[in-house]
Amino acid sequence: MLIGEVARRSGVSARMLRHYESLGLVRPSGRTGSGYREYAGEDIRRIFHIESLRSLGLSLREIGRALDDPGFTPSALVGDLIRQTRERIAAETELLTRLRRIDAADPADWEQALQTVALLQALGSKSPDARQRAALSSVDEIPVPVEALVDAALSETDPNVAGAIRWALARSGDGGSTLLAQGLGSPVAAVRERAVQSLAEMPGGEAAAHLRDALANPDAVVRGYAALALGTRGSADAVPTLIDMIVEGRNDTDAADALSVLADDTAAADRIAAGLVDRLAQDTTEAPARGRLTQALAGIPGTTASQALAELSHDEDRAVALTATYLLRLRDG
């Protein structure tokens, strides 16, 4: 079969076939009387083998070794190709993300586009100072796409930088709350914690809605941050979780303070006091937890809390009784 016919049937150009021949990858088995290249069936099969290996990303040199060196095993080569492909995909994904973020910033000209690029690079810098400066400057100078700020907030480990990023996020407008809420489902505990901490500082009803959803999160740390944040916003939805925190001894002092803030009228105070009393009455509530619940009643105004403390002053647990007696004296004073 002459080279033109081979090119037509294989889809490999005559020029590429000549290149393969110059590299020694495939040589026509014979020549016609006129000196034209003539390919045999075995040559055609080798051409298809070459094209198959090229489709996997092998270089022509690697293809030559694969076809001619018996010791060149597929497993090592394929493993190396997998690693290279993953690295290439990661690099391309990173580039695509960067391009999308620049597009989201909607730069007016190339100068602004380059400033956005510089700011995004600074957010990913190894220097905490550079990351912090980038977060702070993103508010008053070149705006950073909210997605970039969210990614930075979820990955930042330096407390000072994290605070600056959360501050910038809180001033970034709409969109950040929903992206942060996605971080609450992360398999990494640290990411979930950063997500809820950032949500706690986001203003508006959307952030509050996500925080209320977080009260049902299986992660106790997430539930705790959400409850404390909602408590400062005056949301009664946080009350059961705050009482749980007191029972479990997790940030119980902050939880008790939040309950006292929520007890801003007679009805709310009585509901919170009733909730504390109900947990005190449960047989499963252990002595240390009963002591913390008693102390929490001190910050709740109203007759329900006072009556509960009066009854607890006669409690069988001497520590609870003494605590209740002392708190009653303070209220009466």
C-alpha positions in Angstrom: 0.0 0.0 0.0 1.5 3.3 -1.1 1.9 6.2 1.3 -1.1 8.2 -0.1 -3.5 5.3 0.5 -2.1 4.7 4.0 -2.6 8.4 4.8 -6.2 8.2 3.5 -7.1 5.1 5.5 -5.3 5.8 8.7 -6.0 9.6 8.9 -2.3 10.2 9.4 -0.9 12.7 6.9 1.8 11.7 4.5 4.0 14.4 6.1 3.6 12.8 9.5 4.3 9.3 8.1 7.5 10.6 6.7 8.3 12.2 10.1 7.7 8.8 11.8 10.0 7.2 9.3 12.8 9.8 10.0 12.5 9.0 13.8 12.6 5.3 13.1 9.1 4.7 14.5 7.8 3.0 11.4 9.5 2.2 8.2 7.8 0.9 5.1 8.7 -2.7 4.5 9.4 -2.2 0.8 9.7 0.0 -2.2 8.0 -0.2 -5.6 10.0 -0.5 -8.8 9.7 3.2 -9.1 11.1 3.8 -5.6 7.8 4.7 -3.9 7.3 3.7 -0.2 5.2 0.5 0.1 3.6 -0.4 3.5 2.7 -3.9 4.5 0.0 -5.0 6.8 2.4 -5.1 9.8 3.4 -1.5 9.1 -0.2 -0.4 9.1 -0.8 -2.1 12.5 2.3 -0.3 13.9 1.0 3.1 12.7 -2.3 2.5 14.5 -0.4 1.4 17.6 1.6 4.7 17.5 -1.6 6.7 17.1 -3.3 4.9 20.0 -0.3 5.6 22.3 -0.3 9.3 21.1 -3.9 9.6 22.2 -2.8 8.7 25.8 -0.4 11.6 25.8 2.9 9.8 25.2 5.7 11.6 23.4 7.1 10.1 20.2 10.2 9.1 22.1 8.2 7.3 24.7 6.2 5.6 22.0 9.4 4.3 20.4 10.5 2.8 23.7 7.1 1.3 24.4 7.0 -0.5 21.0 10.7 -1.6 20.8 11.9 -2.1 24.4 10.6 -5.3 26.0 11.6 -4.0 29.4 9.6 -0.8 29.1 6.6 -1.9 31.2 3.1 -0.3 30.7 2.4 0.0 34.5 5.3 2.5 35.2 4.5 4.6 32.2 0.7 4.7 32.7 1.3 5.6 36.4 3.5 8.5 35.4 1.0 9.6 32.8 -1.8 9.6 35.4 0.4 11.8 37.7 1.2 14.2 34.8 -2.4 14.4 33.8 -3.6 15.2 37.3 -1.0 17.9 37.6 -2.1 19.4 34.3 -5.8 19.3 35.3 -5.0 21.0 38.6 -3.1 23.7 36.8 -5.8 24.2 34.2 -8.5 24.3 36.9 -6.5 26.9 38.9 -6.2 29.0 35.8 -9.9 28.7 35.0 -10.7 29.7 38.6 -8.4 32.8 38.3 -9.9 33.8 35.0 -13.5 33.5 36.3 -12.6 35.6 39.3 -11.1 38.3 37.1 -14.2 38.2 34.9 -16.4 38.5 38.0 -14.5 41.6 39.1 -15.5 43.2 35.7 -12.4 45.3 35.3 -12.9 48.5 33.4 -9.4 48.4 31.7 -6.2 46.4 31.7 -4.7 48.4 34.5 -7.6 47.4 36.8 -7.4 43.8 35.5 -3.7 43.6 36.5 -4.5 45.1 39.9 -7.1 42.4 40.4 -4.6 39.7 39.5 -2.1 41.2 41.9 -4.7 41.3 44.7 -5.7 37.6 44.0 -2.1 36.6 44.1 -1.5 38.4 47.4 -4.5 36.6 48.9 -2.8 33.3 48.1 0.7 34.5 49.3 2.7 32.5 51.8 3.2 35.7 53.8 0.5 36.4 56.4 1.1 40.1 56.2 0.6 40.1 52.4 -2.7 38.2 52.8 -3.9 40.5 55.5 -3.1 43.6 53.4 -4.9 42.1 50.4 -8.0 41.4 52.5 -8.1 44.9 53.9 -7.4 46.7 50.6 -10.1 44.6 48.9 -12.8 46.8 50.4 -11.6 50.3 49.6 -9.4 49.8 46.5 -9.9 47.0 43.9 -12.9 44.8 44.8 -12.1 41.1 45.1 -14.7 38.7 43.9 -16.6 37.3 46.8 -15.8 33.7 45.8 -12.1 34.4 46.3 -12.7 35.9 49.7 -14.8 32.9 50.8 -12.1 30.5 49.6 -9.5 32.5 51.6 -11.8 32.5 54.7 -12.3 28.8 54.6 -8.5 28.0 54.2 -6.9 30.7 56.4 -5.1 29.5 59.5 -3.6 32.7 60.8 -6.1 34.3 63.3 -5.2 37.9 62.4 -5.5 37.3 58.7 -8.7 35.3 59.2 -10.2 38.3 61.1 -9.3 40.7 58.2 -10.8 38.3 55.6 -14.0 38.0 57.6 -14.2 41.8 57.9 -13.8 42.1 54.2 -16.4 39.5 53.6 -18.9 41.2 55.8 -18.6 44.3 53.5 -18.6 42.4 50.2 -22.3 42.5 49.7 -24.6 39.7 48.7 -23.5 36.2 47.7 -20.9 35.4 50.4 -23.4 33.9 52.9 -24.6 31.2 50.5 -21.0 30.2 49.6 -20.0 30.1 53.2 -23.0 28.0 54.1 -21.6 25.4 51.6 -18.5 25.1 53.8 -20.7 23.9 56.7 -20.9 20.6 55.0 -17.2 20.1 54.5 -15.7 16.8 55.7 -13.0 18.9 57.4 -13.9 20.1 60.9 -11.6 23.2 60.7 -13.3 24.3 57.4 -16.7 23.9 59.0 -15.6 26.0 62.0 -14.2 28.8 59.7 -17.4 28.8 57.7 -19.7 29.3 60.7 -17.3 31.9 62.2 -17.4 33.9 59.0 -21.2 33.5 58.7 -21.5 34.8 62.3 -20.0 38.1 61.1 -22.1 38.4 57.9 -24.9 40.9 58.1 -28.4 40.5 56.8 -31.3 38.0 56.9 -29.6 35.5 54.5 -26.7 34.9 56.9 -29.2 34.6 59.8 -31.2 32.0 57.9 -28.1 29.9 57.2 -27.1 30.2 60.9 -30.5 28.9 61.9 -30.1 26.0 59.6 -26.7 25.4 61.2 -28.4 24.8 64.6 -29.2 21.3 63.2 -25.7 20.7 62.0 -24.2 17.4 63.3 -21.0 19.2 64.4 -21.5 20.5 67.9 -18.9 23.3 67.4 -20.9 24.6 64.4 -24.1 24.5 66.4 -22.4 26.4 69.2 -21.1 29.2 67.1 -24.4 29.5 65.3 -26.3 29.7 68.5 -24.1 32.4 70.0 -24.3 34.5 66.8 -28.1 34.1 66.7 -28.3 35.0 70.4 -26.5 38.4 69.7 -29.1 38.9 66.9 -32.0 38.4 69.3 -33.2 35.1 67.7 -35.1 32.9 70.1 -34.3 29.9 67.8 -31.0 29.7 69.6 -32.3 29.1 73.1 -32.4 25.2 73.0 -28.9 25.0 71.7 -27.6 27.5 74.2 -29.1 25.5 77.0 -27.5 22.3 75.5 -24.2 24.2 75.6 -24.6 24.9 79.3 -25.5 21.3 80.1 -22.5 20.0 78.1 -20.1 22.6 79.4 -19.2 24.0 75.9 -18.7 27.8 76.1 -21.3 27.7 78.9 -20.4 31.1 80.2 -20.9 32.7 76.7 -24.1 30.7 76.3 -25.5 31.9 79.6 -24.6 35.5 78.6 -26.5 35.0 75.3 -29.5 33.7 77.2 -29.6 36.8 79.4 -29.5 39.0 76.3 -32.4 37.1 74.8 -34.4 37.5 78.0 -35.3 41.0 77.1 -38.9 40.9 78.1 -41.1 39.1 80.6 -42.4 36.5 78.2 -39.0 35.6 76.8 -37.4 35.5 80.3 -40.1 33.2 81.6 -39.7 30.8 78.6 -35.9 30.7 79.0 -36.2 30.1 82.8 -38.7 27.3 82.1 -36.3 25.7 79.7 -33.4 25.8 82.3 -35.7 24.4 85.0 -36.8 21.6 82.7 -33.3 20.5 82.1 -32.5 20.7 85.8 -35.4 18.4 86.5 -34.3 15.7 84.1 -32.7 12.6 85.7 -30.0 12.4 83.1 -28.6 15.9 84.0 -25.5 15.3 86.1 -24.4 17.3 89.1 -21.8 19.7 87.3 -24.4 20.5 84.6 -27.1 21.2 87.3 -24.6 23.7 88.9 -24.1 25.4 85.5 -27.8 25.6 84.9 -28.4 27.1 88.3 -25.8 29.8 87.7 -27.4 30.5 84.3 -30.7 31.3 86.1 -28.9 34.2 87.7 -28.9 36.2 84.5 -32.6 35.6 83.7 -34.9 38.3 85.2 -38.5 37.6 86.3 -40.5 35.6 88.8 -40.1 32.2 87.1 -36.3 32.3 87.5 -36.6 33.6 91.1 -39.1 30.9 92.1 -36.8 28.3 90.5 -33.8 29.6 92.5 -35.9 29.5 95.7 -36.7 25.9 95.2 -33.1 25.0 94.3 -31.9 26.6 97.6 -33.3 23.4 99.2 -31.9 21.1 96.6 -30.4 17.7 97.7 -27.2 18.7 96.0 -25.5 20.9 98.5 -23.4 22.7 95.9 -26.6 23.6 93.9 -28.4 24.7 97.1 -25.6 27.0 98.2 -25.3 28.5 94.7 -29.0 29.1 94.5 -29.1 30.7 98.0 -26.2 33.0 97.1 -27.9 34.0 93.8 -31.2 34.7 95.6 -29.4 37.1 98.0 -27.9 38.9 95.1 -31.3 39.3 93.4 -32.9 40.5 96.6 -30.1 42.9 97.2 
